[in-house]
Structures are given as structure tokens and as C-alpha cells.
């Protein structure tokens, strides 16, 4: 399930979603130690970047 909240104003549009993507956690620490994996994971997400736990 993907939850999307869109806010628009005269200057910008922002979209936040909770969906399958990569976040830095204790379980993903080894992945985040490899810059190539981080870049690859970001490229295969819908938004083109990895998530930040603080954004949830």
C-alpha cells in the first residue's frame, strides 16, 4: 500500500509517501557502508532517493 500526501503552492509541489524503499537502520547498516549499493538502491526507488527514518 502506498500512502501519498500532496501539498501544492505557487512555488513548489511536495509529495511524501511510505512505500517499499531503503532506510538507514541497524539492519541495513552494511548496505549503507557501501556507497555503490546506496546509489543503486536510490536509483531503483520511485522517488530516486533513499528514505530517512526521521521523515516517517
Backbone torsions as a table, in degrees:
resi	resn	phi	psi	omega
1	UNK	NA	137.9	176.6
2	UNK	-116.7	126.8	177.0
3	UNK	-106.2	125.6	-177.0
4	UNK	-124.9	133.5	175.9
5	UNK	-121.4	116.9	-179.2
6	UNK	-111.1	134.7	175.8
7	UNK	-126.8	132.2	-179.7
8	UNK	-123.5	143.8	170.2
9	UNK	-140.9	-173.7	-175.6
10	UNK	-66.3	-23.3	-174.1
11	UNK	-104.1	-30.9	-171.6
12	UNK	-154.7	162.4	173.3
13	UNK	-123.8	134.8	179.1
14	UNK	-124.4	139.8	176.3
15	UNK	-130.6	131.9	175.8
16	UNK	-120.6	139.1	-179.6
17	UNK	-143.7	150.2	169.6
18	UNK	-110.0	114.2	-177.1
19	UNK	-151.7	169.8	176.4
20	UNK	-56.7	116.1	173.1
21	UNK	-162.2	179.7	-170.2
22	UNK	-100.1	132.3	179.3
23	UNK	-126.6	147.3	176.0
24	UNK	-77.3	116.3	176.1
25	UNK	-141.9	176.5	175.9
26	UNK	-59.7	-34.3	-179.0
27	UNK	-73.9	-25.1	-178.5
28	UNK	-104.9	10.7	-175.8
29	UNK	-56.3	-42.7	-179.1
30	UNK	-66.0	-34.3	176.1
31	UNK	-65.6	-43.5	-178.5
32	UNK	-70.6	-14.2	174.4
33	UNK	-76.6	-11.9	-177.6
34	UNK	-112.5	103.9	-177.4
35	UNK	-57.7	-32.5	179.1
36	UNK	-66.5	-40.8	178.2
37	UNK	-66.3	-40.4	179.6
38	UNK	-61.8	-44.6	179.3
39	UNK	-63.9	-43.9	178.5
40	UNK	-60.7	-48.0	-178.8
41	UNK	-61.2	-39.2	178.2
42	UNK	-63.5	-40.9	-177.5
43	UNK	-66.1	-27.1	-176.7
44	UNK	-94.2	5.0	175.3
45	UNK	-91.0	157.8	-178.1
46	UNK	-62.0	-34.1	-176.3
47	UNK	-92.8	-10.8	176.0
48	UNK	82.3	17.2	177.6
49	UNK	-152.0	163.0	175.8
50	UNK	-82.6	156.7	-178.6
51	UNK	-85.1	160.2	174.3
52	UNK	-114.9	128.7	-177.8
53	UNK	-57.1	-34.6	-179.0
54	UNK	-66.0	-15.7	-179.8
55	UNK	-85.1	-8.8	-177.7
56	UNK	-85.8	NA	NA
